[in-house]
Amino acid sequence: NDERKLTSRNWMEHNESLTGPGAYDVLRIDLTYDAKSDTLSNKIWGLQYHLNRLKMSFRELVKGKHESNSIDDDRILDTAVVQSKLIIDGLVSRSNTYYEQLSSHQTKMKIMQRSIMMKVTLFWTVSDVVDGKSAAIIIVRGHASTDGRIPYQKPDFIRTSLALPPPHESDDGEVIFKLPNRLDTPHAKISSWLLQRKPLEKKETFQPNGVQEILLLGTSLNHHHPSDATKLQATNHHHNLR
């Protein structure tokens, strides 16, 4: 019932305030109801891809931050992968139980409309203390939510805004306003990025009503031609474009 945890983003921000930044990824799972057999089936999209990216993002998160490199040891990462799979299985099982307990085929069909898309967020953080003793381990958390959308529906157009920093400089030549960016580690998904990009998502900055995506534009320091001077990245509420 805690509103801070209703959406995956709020849930991650709440956990980050308690544990510090973590590595995360978001998976899509389709729950499909077969009225003839009165059974549910689940399809997890790109499970191994997302788990591999979690491992890579976590390595980026802890790089140079721990005296011992044991925290990103393959065995510890593999244990976190196993725990992640168990969490996914548990969340899917709870969702299946809820829909299986609906009173009738008609009710199930009405609510599920054959399929529902569920979003599962996995969040890995570092714990330096276990049972009062010093030990570096990975804490794995999971969150599931759905907005009731039906998979395979025709997508709508996405409205975007372009975010360019003002070209104004202070007296000493410093840029007054800088856009956040992920150019150093564009491949890693670190939760701190959610907080860094918040200033972009205000109505008075780059996300007025009706805008779903923000494209970040910045000047490259190493360009040899005017056409190479602009680098592009993207962000929105739900995911990061590559």
Order of alpha helices (4+ residues) and beta strands (2+ residues): alpha-beta-beta-alpha-alpha-alpha-beta-beta-beta-alpha-beta-beta
